[in-house]
Amino acid sequence: MIESILVLGVLGIVGYLIIKNYNPALILISGALILLVVAVLLGHPLYEVGEGTGFAFFDIFLKLKDTVINQLTSAGLVIMILFGYSAYMNAIGANQKSVNILVKPMTKIKSKALFVPIVFLLGNLMSLVVPSASSLAIILMAILYPLLQGIGISSLTAAGVIAMTATIMPTPLGADNVIAAETLGYNVLSYVGYHARVSIPALLIIAVAHFFWQKYCDKKEGSAAFVEIDSDKLQQQEEVNVPQFYAVLPLLPLILIFIVGIAGMFNSKISMDIFVLTFISFFVTLIIESFRKKSFKIAQEPALEMFKGMGQGFSQVVMLVVGGSLFTTAIQSLGVIDSLMATVESSQSAGVLTTLIFSGATALFGILSGGGLAMFYAVIELIPDIAAKAGIDGILIALPMQMIANLARTISPVAAVVMIVSSAVGVSPVRLLKRTSVPTVIGIIAVVVLSMLILPY
């Protein structure tokens, strides 16, 4: 009983500090270390006899070491290489070239009414190239926003759609997909396949919701929906002087993954490794850059962004996963997880109830903190055991959580993407949230319902 109270207390403090914009990884690790100290003091061993350091309080930090090593030898390295490759693509202008080419067809659309759902869907497609919601919003505000204003779409409609362009695209290059697949024991492509079966219909539903909601808001607000904007607030994107085919380079790991995946269907000896295929993509690009610049020495300068980006991936995501995993280990050491599982196992409709509880908690945390993925990474290690006790597949809990975490930030006043877009347009975050609220809520409901209908039990 005392263990459960202590866990709830520490969990409450950790959640409060994350909402107050303290570093989530550091807070989760600190909270986990406190719980591990409590476990030692209450007589809960962290290791079997002969397996630890021989001194209980040293074992606490040995747990931290073991957690870091476990993450680096599994999904952690994949996350780092994906971050690094994205940073390299930014450095050589390939990401910018991809976005420019994707935007170009927009100028040929005749129907103003179709722009809203098309911009939303196209923006989500662009998130395959620019995975950061904030970075994508900055690019689209510079490139797409003036275009949308020029054809007569209201400022708030354009801002509302742009703020929601990086949500739930299915991709094996997503860090959250890599972690979830690894933890649940799925092949990444299989996991992303289930993701696509839920997310693609959900994206289409959100696109339709945008069409009707923005139209309703424009009609209700009238001229107030049009805001004069200082062009200096828009960060102008410089035209990149690279060949057209560079637009394919950001997607090269994805292309290789699908090629190897298809080849593996005919030859079982061929296996897919995202880390290997991404490094192949990196060196292919480096060779291309060397020929283009006629100098390996010049080409190597932006290539170093690959390794800087890997460090960024380690600090931003891997250590967050480490914190979540260590926090889970600490709770398990106190025996609280066993009690929770016993309760879940004995309840009626345990599977549906468990999914709804985790989905609701993720949505609430995402709205309050502006980043629901912190909670997803914190509890992903718990999901396989909880799902087993509830009699369902872990994907039925993890996938709705993951998607809701990405959607919830678009209705959070403290989310970076909301603050960036509202600041660029010169309106309060509350006015922007009015434009994103209804499509987001409809999207969250769609994700939960589709997950119940489509995902395996």
C-alpha positions as CSV (number, residue, x, y, z in Angstrom):
1,M,0.0,0.0,0.0
2,I,2.7,2.4,1.0
3,E,4.6,1.6,-2.3
4,S,1.5,2.6,-4.4
5,I,1.1,5.9,-2.5
6,L,4.8,6.7,-3.0
7,V,4.7,5.9,-6.7
8,L,1.6,8.0,-7.2
9,G,3.2,10.9,-5.3
10,V,6.4,10.8,-7.4
11,L,4.4,10.3,-10.6
12,G,2.4,13.4,-9.7
13,I,5.5,15.5,-9.1
14,V,7.1,14.2,-12.3
15,G,4.0,15.0,-14.4
16,Y,3.7,18.5,-12.8
17,L,7.4,19.3,-13.5
18,I,7.2,18.1,-17.2
19,I,4.0,20.3,-17.7
20,K,6.1,23.2,-16.3
21,N,8.6,22.6,-19.1
22,Y,11.4,21.0,-17.0
23,N,13.5,18.6,-19.2
24,P,11.4,15.4,-19.4
25,A,14.3,13.0,-19.6
26,L,16.1,14.5,-16.6
27,I,12.9,14.6,-14.5
28,L,12.0,11.0,-15.4
29,I,15.5,9.7,-14.5
30,S,15.5,11.7,-11.3
31,G,12.0,10.4,-10.3
32,A,13.2,6.8,-11.1
33,L,16.3,7.2,-9.0
34,I,14.2,8.4,-6.1
35,L,11.8,5.4,-6.4
36,L,14.8,3.0,-6.6
37,V,16.2,4.5,-3.4
38,V,12.8,3.9,-1.8
39,A,12.8,0.3,-3.1
40,V,16.2,-0.3,-1.5
41,L,15.1,1.3,1.8
42,L,11.9,-0.9,1.9
43,G,13.9,-4.0,1.3
44,H,13.1,-4.7,-2.4
45,P,16.3,-6.1,-4.0
46,L,17.2,-4.6,-7.4
47,Y,19.3,-7.6,-8.5
48,E,19.5,-11.3,-7.6
49,V,22.3,-12.2,-5.2
50,G,25.6,-12.1,-6.9
51,E,24.4,-10.1,-9.9
52,G,24.7,-6.5,-8.6
53,T,27.7,-4.5,-7.4
54,G,27.5,-5.9,-3.9
55,F,26.3,-2.6,-2.4
56,A,22.6,-1.8,-2.7
57,F,22.9,1.9,-3.3
58,F,25.5,1.4,-6.1
59,D,23.0,-1.0,-7.7
60,I,20.7,2.0,-8.2
61,F,23.1,3.5,-10.7
62,L,23.9,0.1,-12.1
63,K,20.3,0.0,-13.1
64,L,20.7,3.3,-14.9
65,K,23.8,2.0,-16.7
66,D,22.0,-1.2,-17.7
67,T,19.0,0.8,-19.0
68,V,21.2,3.0,-21.2
69,I,23.0,0.0,-22.6
70,N,19.8,-1.8,-23.3
71,Q,18.4,1.1,-25.2
72,L,21.5,1.8,-27.2
73,T,21.8,-1.9,-28.3
74,S,18.1,-2.0,-29.4
75,A,16.0,0.9,-30.8
76,G,18.3,3.7,-29.5
77,L,20.9,3.5,-32.2
78,V,18.2,3.4,-34.9
79,I,16.7,6.6,-33.5
80,M,20.1,8.3,-33.4
81,I,20.9,7.4,-37.0
82,L,17.5,8.6,-38.2
83,F,18.0,12.0,-36.5
84,G,21.5,12.2,-37.9
85,Y,20.4,11.5,-41.5
86,S,17.6,14.1,-41.2
87,A,20.1,16.7,-40.0
88,Y,22.4,15.8,-43.0
89,M,19.5,16.2,-45.4
90,N,18.8,19.7,-43.9
91,A,22.5,20.6,-44.2
92,I,22.8,19.8,-48.0
93,G,19.4,21.3,-48.9
94,A,17.7,18.0,-49.8
95,N,14.8,18.5,-47.4
96,Q,14.1,22.0,-48.7
97,K,14.2,20.7,-52.3
98,S,11.7,18.0,-51.4
99,V,9.3,20.5,-49.8
100,N,9.6,22.9,-52.8
101,I,8.7,20.2,-55.2
102,L,5.8,19.0,-53.1
103,V,4.4,22.5,-52.8
104,K,4.7,23.3,-56.6
105,P,1.5,21.3,-57.6
106,M,-0.5,23.5,-55.2
107,T,-0.3,26.4,-57.6
108,K,-2.3,24.5,-60.2
109,I,-5.3,23.8,-58.0
110,K,-8.3,25.9,-59.3
111,S,-10.8,25.3,-56.5
112,K,-10.2,27.4,-53.4
113,A,-12.4,25.1,-51.3
114,L,-10.1,22.1,-52.0
115,F,-7.0,23.9,-50.8
116,V,-7.8,23.3,-47.1
117,P,-8.0,19.5,-47.0
118,I,-5.2,19.2,-49.7
119,V,-2.8,21.4,-47.7
120,F,-3.5,19.3,-44.6
121,L,-2.8,16.0,-46.4
122,L,0.2,17.4,-48.3
123,G,1.6,18.8,-45.1
124,N,1.4,15.4,-43.4
125,L,3.1,13.9,-46.4
126,M,5.9,16.4,-46.0
127,S,6.4,15.3,-42.4
128,L,8.1,12.2,-43.9
129,V,10.8,14.5,-45.0
130,V,10.7,17.0,-42.1
131,P,9.6,15.0,-39.0
132,S,9.8,17.9,-36.6
133,A,6.3,19.6,-36.3
134,S,7.9,22.9,-35.4
135,S,10.5,22.9,-38.2
136,L,7.8,21.9,-40.8
137,A,5.5,24.7,-39.5
138,I,8.3,27.3,-40.0
139,I,8.9,26.1,-43.6
140,L,5.2,26.0,-44.5
141,M,4.5,29.4,-43.0
142,A,7.3,30.8,-45.2
143,I,6.3,28.9,-48.4
144,L,2.6,28.0,-48.2
145,Y,1.1,30.8,-46.1
146,P,1.7,33.6,-48.6
147,L,0.3,31.3,-51.4
148,L,-2.8,30.5,-49.3
149,Q,-3.4,34.2,-48.5
150,G,-2.9,35.1,-52.2
151,I,-5.8,32.9,-53.3
152,G,-8.1,34.4,-50.7
153,I,-7.9,31.8,-47.9
154,S,-8.3,33.4,-44.5
155,S,-5.2,33.9,-42.3
156,L,-6.7,31.8,-39.4
157,T,-7.7,29.0,-41.7
158,A,-4.2,28.8,-43.2
159,A,-2.6,28.9,-39.8
160,G,-4.9,26.3,-38.3
161,V,-4.2,23.8,-41.1
162,I,-0.4,24.5,-41.1
163,A,-0.3,23.9,-37.3
164,M,-1.7,20.4,-37.8
165,T,0.4,19.2,-40.7
166,A,2.8,16.9,-38.7
167,T,0.5,14.5,-37.0
168,I,0.2,10.7,-37.6
169,M,1.8,9.8,-40.9
170,P,2.8,6.1,-41.0
171,T,6.6,5.7,-41.5
172,P,9.2,3.1,-40.4
173,L,11.6,6.1,-40.0
174,G,9.6,7.5,-37.1
175,A,11.3,7.2,-33.7
176,D,8.0,6.4,-31.9
177,N,7.3,3.6,-34.5
178,V,10.7,2.1,-34.0
179,I,10.4,2.1,-30.2
180,A,6.9,0.7,-30.2
181,A,7.7,-2.1,-32.7
182,E,10.8,-3.1,-30.8
183,T,9.0,-3.2,-27.4
184,L,6.0,-5.0,-28.7
185,G,8.0,-7.6,-30.7
186,Y,6.8,-6.5,-34.1
187,N,8.7,-6.1,-37.3
188,V,8.8,-2.4,-38.0
189,L,7.1,-2.7,-41.4
190,S,4.3,-4.9,-39.9
191,Y,3.8,-2.3,-37.1
192,V,3.7,0.5,-39.6
193,G,1.3,-1.5,-41.7
194,Y,-1.2,-1.5,-38.8
195,H,-0.4,2.1,-38.2
196,A,-1.4,2.9,-41.8
197,R,-4.7,1.0,-41.6
198,V,-5.7,3.3,-38.7
199,S,-3.9,6.6,-39.5
200,I,-4.7,7.0,-43.2
201,P,-8.5,6.8,-42.7
202,A,-8.1,9.0,-39.7
203,L,-6.2,11.6,-41.7
204,L,-8.9,11.6,-44.4
205,I,-11.5,12.2,-41.7
206,I,-9.5,15.0,-40.2
207,A,-9.1,16.6,-43.7
208,V,-12.9,16.6,-44.2
209,A,-13.4,18.0,-40.7
210,H,-11.0,20.8,-41.5
211,F,-12.9,21.6,-44.7
212,F,-16.2,22.1,-42.9
213,W,-14.9,23.5,-39.6
214,Q,-12.7,26.2,-41.2
215,K,-15.5,27.1,-43.5
216,Y,-17.9,27.5,-40.5
217,C,-15.3,29.6,-38.6
218,D,-14.7,31.9,-41.5
219,K,-18.4,32.5,-41.9
220,K,-18.8,33.2,-38.2
221,E,-15.8,35.5,-37.8
222,G,-16.1,37.3,-41.2
223,S,-13.3,39.8,-41.8
224,A,-11.8,39.1,-38.3
225,A,-10.5,35.8,-39.8
226,F,-8.2,37.8,-42.1
227,V,-5.1,39.2,-40.2
228,E,-2.6,41.6,-41.7
229,I,0.8,40.0,-41.2
230,D,4.2,41.6,-41.2
231,S,6.2,39.7,-43.8
232,D,9.3,40.1,-41.6
233,K,7.7,37.7,-39.2
234,L,7.9,34.9,-41.8
235,Q,11.3,33.3,-41.9
236,Q,12.2,33.4,-45.6
237,Q,13.5,30.1,-47.0
238,E,16.5,30.6,-49.3
239,E,16.3,28.9,-52.7
240,V,18.6,25.9,-52.6
241,N,20.8,25.4,-55.5
242,V,20.9,21.6,-55.7
243,P,19.8,19.2,-58.5
244,Q,16.1,18.2,-58.7
245,F,16.9,14.5,-57.8
246,Y,18.1,15.6,-54.4
247,A,14.4,15.7,-53.4
248,V,14.5,11.8,-53.4
249,L,17.5,11.6,-51.0
250,P,15.6,12.3,-47.7
251,L,13.3,9.3,-48.7
252,L,16.2,7.0,-49.7
253,P,16.2,5.0,-46.5
254,L,12.5,4.6,-46.8
255,I,12.8,3.4,-50.4
256,L,15.6,0.9,-49.5
257,I,13.5,-0.4,-46.6
258,F,10.6,-1.2,-48.9
259,I,12.9,-2.7,-51.6
260,V,14.6,-5.0,-49.0
261,G,11.2,-5.8,-47.5
262,I,9.8,-6.9,-50.9
263,A,13.1,-8.8,-51.6
264,G,12.7,-10.6,-48.3
265,M,9.3,-12.0,-49.4
266,F,11.1,-13.9,-52.1
267,N,14.4,-14.7,-50.3
268,S,14.0,-15.3,-46.5
269,K,17.8,-14.9,-46.1
270,I,17.6,-11.2,-46.8
271,S,16.6,-9.2,-43.7
272,M,15.9,-5.5,-43.1
273,D,18.0,-3.4,-40.8
274,I,17.1,0.3,-40.7
275,F,20.4,1.3,-39.2
276,V,22.3,-0.4,-42.0
277,L,20.1,0.9,-44.8
278,T,20.2,4.5,-43.4
279,F,24.0,4.4,-43.2
280,I,24.1,3.1,-46.8
281,S,21.9,6.1,-47.8
282,F,24.3,8.4,-46.0
283,F,27.3,7.2,-47.9
284,V,25.5,7.1,-51.2
285,T,24.6,10.8,-50.6
286,L,28.1,11.6,-49.5
287,I,29.5,10.1,-52.8
288,I,26.9,12.1,-54.8
289,E,27.9,15.3,-52.9
290,S,31.6,14.7,-53.5
291,F,31.0,14.4,-57.3
292,R,28.7,17.4,-57.3
293,K,31.2,19.6,-55.4
294,K,34.2,17.9,-57.1
295,S,35.9,17.7,-53.6
296,F,35.5,15.1,-50.9
297,K,37.0,17.7,-48.4
298,I,34.2,20.2,-49.2
299,A,31.5,17.5,-49.1
300,Q,32.6,16.2,-45.7
301,E,31.7,19.5,-44.0
302,P,27.9,19.2,-44.1
303,A,28.4,15.4,-43.7
304,L,29.5,16.0,-40.1
305,E,26.0,17.2,-39.4
306,M,25.1,13.5,-39.5
307,F,27.0,12.9,-36.3
308,K,25.8,16.1,-34.6
309,G,22.3,15.0,-35.4
310,M,22.9,11.6,-33.9
311,G,23.9,13.4,-30.7
312,Q,20.7,15.4,-30.9
313,G,18.7,12.2,-31.2
314,F,20.5,10.8,-28.2
315,S,19.8,13.8,-26.0
316,Q,16.2,14.5,-27.2
317,V,14.7,11.0,-27.6
318,V,17.0,8.2,-26.5
319,M,17.5,9.6,-23.0
320,L,13.8,10.3,-22.7
321,V,13.2,6.6,-23.5
322,V,15.9,5.7,-21.0
323,G,14.1,7.8,-18.4
324,G,10.8,6.2,-19.1
325,S,12.3,2.7,-19.0
326,L,14.1,3.3,-15.8
327,F,11.0,4.8,-14.2
328,T,9.1,1.6,-15.3
329,T,11.9,-0.5,-13.7
330,A,11.6,1.4,-10.5
331,I,7.8,1.0,-10.3
332,Q,8.3,-2.8,-11.0
333,S,10.9,-3.0,-8.2
334,L,8.3,-1.8,-5.8
335,G,5.8,-4.4,-6.8
336,V,3.2,-1.8,-7.9
337,I,2.9,-3.2,-11.5
338,D,2.0,-6.7,-10.2
339,S,-0.9,-5.2,-8.2
340,L,-2.0,-3.1,-11.2
341,M,-2.0,-6.1,-13.4
342,A,-4.0,-8.2,-11.0
343,T,-6.7,-5.4,-10.9
344,V,-6.8,-5.2,-14.7
345,E,-6.9,-8.9,-15.2
346,S,-10.0,-9.3,-12.9
347,S,-12.0,-6.5,-14.5
348,Q,-14.8,-6.9,-17.0
349,S,-14.1,-5.6,-20.6
350,A,-10.5,-5.2,-19.5
351,G,-9.1,-4.7,-23.0
352,V,-11.4,-1.9,-24.1
353,L,-11.2,-0.2,-20.7
354,T,-7.4,-0.4,-20.6
355,T,-7.2,1.2,-24.1
356,L,-9.6,4.0,-23.2
357,I,-7.7,4.8,-19.9
358,F,-4.3,5.0,-21.6
359,S,-5.7,7.0,-24.5
360,G,-7.5,9.4,-22.3
361,A,-4.4,9.9,-20.0
362,T,-2.2,10.5,-23.1
363,A,-4.6,13.1,-24.5
364,L,-4.8,15.0,-21.2
365,F,-1.0,14.9,-20.7
366,G,-0.5,16.1,-24.3
367,I,-2.8,19.0,-23.9
368,L,-1.2,20.1,-20.6
369,S,2.4,19.6,-21.6
370,G,2.3,20.2,-25.3
371,G,4.2,16.9,-25.9
372,G,2.3,13.7,-25.2
373,L,5.1,11.5,-26.6
374,A,6.9,12.0,-23.3
375,M,4.2,10.0,-21.6
376,F,4.2,7.4,-24.4
377,Y,7.9,6.8,-24.1
378,A,7.6,6.7,-20.3
379,V,5.0,3.8,-20.3
380,I,5.8,1.9,-23.5
381,E,7.8,-0.6,-21.4
382,L,4.8,-1.4,-19.3
383,I,2.4,-2.1,-22.2
384,P,3.3,-5.7,-23.1
385,D,2.7,-7.0,-19.6
386,I,-0.4,-4.9,-19.0
387,A,-1.8,-6.0,-22.4
388,A,-1.1,-9.7,-21.6
389,K,-3.0,-9.4,-18.3
390,A,-5.9,-7.6,-20.0
391,G,-6.0,-10.3,-22.7
392,I,-5.3,-8.1,-25.7
393,D,-2.4,-7.4,-28.0
394,G,-0.2,-4.6,-26.8
395,I,-0.6,-2.7,-30.1
396,L,-4.2,-2.0,-29.2
397,I,-2.9,0.1,-26.3
398,A,0.3,1.5,-27.8
399,L,-0.9,2.6,-31.3
400,P,-3.8,4.8,-30.1
401,M,-1.6,6.3,-27.4
402,Q,1.1,7.1,-29.9
403,M,-1.3,8.7,-32.4
404,I,-3.1,10.7,-29.7
405,A,0.2,11.9,-28.3
406,N,1.0,13.4,-31.8
407,L,-2.5,14.9,-32.2
408,A,-2.9,16.3,-28.7
409,R,-0.1,18.9,-29.1
410,T,-2.3,20.7,-31.7
411,I,-4.7,21.6,-29.0
412,S,-2.2,22.6,-26.4
413,P,-1.5,26.3,-25.8
414,V,2.0,25.5,-24.7
415,A,3.0,23.3,-27.7
416,A,5.9,24.7,-29.6
417,V,4.2,24.4,-33.0
418,V,1.1,26.3,-31.7
419,M,3.3,29.1,-30.3
420,I,5.4,29.4,-33.5
421,V,2.4,29.6,-35.9
422,S,0.3,31.9,-33.7
423,S,3.3,34.2,-33.2
424,A,4.0,34.3,-37.0
425,V,0.4,35.2,-37.7
426,G,0.2,37.7,-34.8
427,V,-2.8,36.2,-33.0
428,S,-3.1,34.6,-29.5
429,P,-2.7,30.8,-29.2
430,V,-6.3,30.6,-28.1
431,R,-7.6,31.9,-31.4
432,L,-5.4,29.4,-33.2
433,L,-6.6,26.6,-30.9
434,K,-10.2,27.4,-31.9
435,R,-9.2,26.4,-35.5
436,T,-7.4,23.2,-34.5
437,S,-9.7,22.0,-31.7
438,V,-12.6,20.4,-33.6
439,P,-10.5,18.6,-36.3
440,T,-8.2,17.4,-33.5
441,V,-10.9,16.0,-31.3
442,I,-12.6,14.4,-34.3
443,G,-9.2,12.9,-35.2
444,I,-8.7,11.5,-31.7
445,I,-12.1,9.9,-31.6
446,A,-11.5,8.4,-35.1
447,V,-8.2,7.0,-34.0
448,V,-9.7,5.2,-30.9
449,V,-12.7,3.9,-32.9
450,L,-10.6,2.7,-35.8
451,S,-8.1,1.1,-33.5
452,M,-10.9,-0.9,-31.8
453,L,-12.3,-2.0,-35.2
454,I,-9.0,-2.7,-37.1
455,L,-6.2,-3.7,-34.7
456,P,-5.7,-7.3,-33.5
457,Y,-7.0,-8.2,-30.1
